[in-house]
Amino acid sequence: MRFLGNVYAEYSILKNLSYRLSVGTDVNNFRRDFYRPSILETRGRKGASVAVGSSRNRFSSNWLVENLLNYDLDFGKSRLSAIAGFSSQFEQFNITEVSANNFPNDLVQTLNAGQITGGGSFEEAWSLLSFLGRVQYNYNDKYYASAAIRADGSSRFGANNKWGYFPSASAGWRISGEPFLADSKVISNLKITRQLRGDR
């Protein structure tokens, strides 16, 4: 059984400023029961074999919450847009497995009817908290500039380095928007972009 869901709400705070809340979840409950009756032969051996059974259960849940502020402004031939927000994510899952043999007969195939021969369990969880910001500028649909930074705090990082920072910047020039290429029959869209990225 699995459930996937996502909902969001958006609110216009000002003319050019809006807030968006998004919540998503993924819940998965998996179970597998296996039984091989004694009337089936084991590979490499003739005749009846020993009945074998096992049961495996796996449950996982993941949820993500995102908060975003969006700002858009047009003035003259310029367009400015900015995003700021933070998100949090958490996932946990566990696995349990049991195996048995020496069943008295093939009528009752539940594990308690046989002799438990092995089993185990495993459980894990992780979480992530992120902050982000991005500013984009566009002049006359020909000249572009963008700068962004993201900070991630994760339970998977080392004890002395729980946060990672990832800045980036880019600039672009859409050459095909210039007058000297406006009537070109060979080039329909040509753009030069330069990107800079870093992390710590």
C-alpha positions as CSV (number, residue, x, y, z in Angstrom):
1,M,0.0,0.0,0.0
2,R,1.4,3.4,-1.0
3,F,0.1,6.9,-0.6
4,L,1.5,9.9,-2.5
5,G,0.2,13.4,-1.9
6,N,1.0,17.0,-2.4
7,V,-1.0,20.2,-1.6
8,Y,-0.1,23.8,-1.8
9,A,-1.5,27.2,-1.0
10,E,-0.5,30.6,-2.5
11,Y,-1.3,34.0,-1.1
12,S,-0.7,37.4,-2.8
13,I,0.7,39.6,0.0
14,L,1.4,42.7,-2.2
15,K,1.0,43.4,-5.9
16,N,4.4,41.9,-6.8
17,L,5.0,39.7,-3.7
18,S,3.4,36.3,-3.1
19,Y,3.9,33.5,-0.6
20,R,3.6,29.8,-1.4
21,L,3.3,26.9,1.1
22,S,3.7,23.4,-0.3
23,V,3.4,20.1,1.7
24,G,4.1,16.7,0.2
25,T,4.3,13.1,1.6
26,D,5.1,9.6,0.5
27,V,4.1,6.7,2.7
28,N,4.9,3.2,1.7
29,N,3.8,0.0,3.6
30,F,5.2,-3.2,2.0
31,R,4.7,-6.8,3.1
32,R,5.9,-10.0,1.4
33,D,5.0,-13.5,2.6
34,F,6.7,-16.5,1.0
35,Y,6.2,-20.2,1.5
36,R,7.7,-23.1,-0.4
37,P,5.8,-26.3,0.3
38,S,7.6,-29.6,1.0
39,I,6.2,-31.3,-2.1
40,L,8.5,-29.1,-4.3
41,E,12.0,-30.5,-5.0
42,T,15.0,-28.5,-4.0
43,R,17.4,-27.7,-6.9
44,G,19.9,-30.5,-7.3
45,R,18.0,-33.0,-5.1
46,K,15.2,-35.4,-6.0
47,G,12.2,-36.1,-3.9
48,A,10.4,-33.9,-1.3
49,S,12.2,-31.2,0.5
50,V,11.8,-29.2,3.7
51,A,9.2,-26.5,3.7
52,V,10.5,-23.0,4.0
53,G,8.7,-19.8,4.8
54,S,9.6,-16.2,5.4
55,S,7.9,-12.8,6.0
56,R,9.3,-9.4,5.2
57,N,7.8,-6.0,6.2
58,R,9.1,-2.6,5.2
59,F,7.6,0.7,6.2
60,S,8.8,4.1,5.1
61,S,7.5,7.7,5.3
62,N,8.8,10.9,3.8
63,W,7.4,14.4,4.1
64,L,8.6,17.7,2.7
65,V,7.5,21.2,3.6
66,E,8.5,24.2,1.4
67,N,8.0,27.9,2.1
68,L,8.7,30.4,-0.7
69,L,8.4,34.1,-1.1
70,N,8.3,35.3,-4.8
71,Y,8.9,38.8,-5.9
72,D,8.5,40.0,-9.6
73,L,8.9,43.5,-10.9
74,D,8.8,44.9,-14.4
75,F,10.1,48.5,-15.1
76,G,10.8,49.7,-18.6
77,K,12.7,47.1,-20.5
78,S,13.9,45.5,-17.3
79,R,12.5,42.5,-15.3
80,L,13.6,41.6,-11.8
81,S,12.5,38.5,-10.0
82,A,13.6,37.1,-6.6
83,I,12.9,34.0,-4.5
84,A,13.6,33.4,-0.8
85,G,12.5,30.5,1.2
86,F,13.3,27.5,3.3
87,S,12.3,23.8,3.3
88,S,12.4,20.9,5.7
89,Q,12.4,17.2,4.9
90,F,12.3,14.1,7.0
91,E,12.3,10.4,6.2
92,Q,12.3,7.2,8.3
93,F,12.0,3.6,7.4
94,N,12.3,0.2,9.0
95,I,12.6,-3.4,7.8
96,T,11.8,-6.6,9.7
97,E,12.3,-10.1,8.3
98,V,11.7,-13.6,9.8
99,S,12.3,-17.0,8.3
100,A,11.3,-20.5,9.4
101,N,11.4,-24.2,8.3
102,N,10.4,-27.6,9.7
103,F,6.7,-27.1,9.2
104,P,4.7,-30.2,10.4
105,N,2.7,-30.1,7.1
106,D,1.7,-27.8,4.3
107,L,-1.7,-27.0,5.6
108,V,-0.7,-24.2,8.0
109,Q,1.8,-21.9,6.3
110,T,2.1,-19.2,9.0
111,L,5.6,-18.9,10.5
112,N,4.5,-19.8,14.0
113,A,3.7,-23.3,12.7
114,G,7.3,-23.9,11.9
115,Q,10.7,-23.5,13.6
116,I,12.1,-19.9,13.5
117,T,15.6,-20.1,11.9
118,G,16.5,-16.5,11.5
119,G,15.4,-12.9,11.3
120,G,16.5,-9.3,11.8
121,S,15.4,-5.7,11.8
122,F,16.9,-2.5,10.5
123,E,15.7,1.1,11.1
124,E,17.0,4.4,9.8
125,A,16.0,8.1,9.7
126,W,17.4,11.3,8.2
127,S,16.4,14.9,8.0
128,L,17.3,18.0,5.9
129,L,16.8,21.7,6.4
130,S,17.5,24.1,3.6
131,F,17.5,27.9,3.0
132,L,17.7,29.4,-0.4
133,G,17.7,32.7,-2.2
134,R,17.9,33.7,-5.9
135,V,17.8,37.0,-7.8
136,Q,17.4,37.2,-11.6
137,Y,17.6,40.2,-13.8
138,N,16.7,40.5,-17.5
139,Y,17.1,43.5,-19.7
140,N,15.1,43.6,-23.0
141,D,15.1,39.8,-23.2
142,K,18.8,40.0,-24.3
143,Y,20.9,40.5,-21.2
144,Y,20.6,38.2,-18.2
145,A,22.2,38.0,-14.8
146,S,21.5,35.7,-11.9
147,A,22.9,35.0,-8.4
148,A,21.8,32.3,-6.0
149,I,22.8,30.7,-2.7
150,R,21.6,27.6,-1.0
151,A,22.4,26.4,2.5
152,D,21.7,22.7,3.5
153,G,21.8,21.3,7.0
154,S,21.7,17.5,7.0
155,S,21.8,14.8,9.7
156,R,23.9,12.9,7.2
157,F,26.8,15.4,7.4
158,G,29.6,15.0,9.9
159,A,29.2,16.1,13.5
160,N,31.6,19.0,13.0
161,N,30.2,20.1,9.6
162,K,26.4,20.0,9.7
163,W,26.0,22.7,7.0
164,G,26.9,23.0,3.4
165,Y,26.8,26.3,1.4
166,F,26.4,26.4,-2.4
167,P,26.6,29.8,-4.1
168,S,26.3,30.3,-7.8
169,A,26.1,33.2,-10.3
170,S,25.6,33.4,-14.1
171,A,25.4,36.0,-16.9
172,G,24.0,35.6,-20.4
173,W,23.7,37.4,-23.7
174,R,21.1,36.4,-26.2
175,I,22.9,37.3,-29.4
176,S,20.0,36.3,-31.6
177,G,18.0,39.2,-30.1
178,E,20.4,41.8,-31.5
179,P,19.5,43.7,-34.7
180,F,22.3,42.2,-36.8
181,L,20.8,38.7,-36.4
182,A,17.1,39.7,-36.5
183,D,16.7,38.7,-40.2
184,S,19.0,35.6,-40.1
185,K,17.6,32.6,-41.7
186,V,20.3,30.3,-40.3
187,I,20.2,31.2,-36.6
188,S,16.9,31.3,-34.7
189,N,18.2,31.4,-31.2
190,L,21.8,31.9,-30.0
191,K,22.8,32.6,-26.4
192,I,26.1,32.8,-24.6
193,T,26.1,31.9,-20.9
194,R,28.8,32.0,-18.2
195,Q,28.2,30.2,-14.9
196,L,30.2,30.2,-11.7
197,R,29.5,27.8,-8.9
198,G,31.0,27.0,-5.5
199,D,30.4,24.9,-2.4
200,R,31.6,24.6,1.1
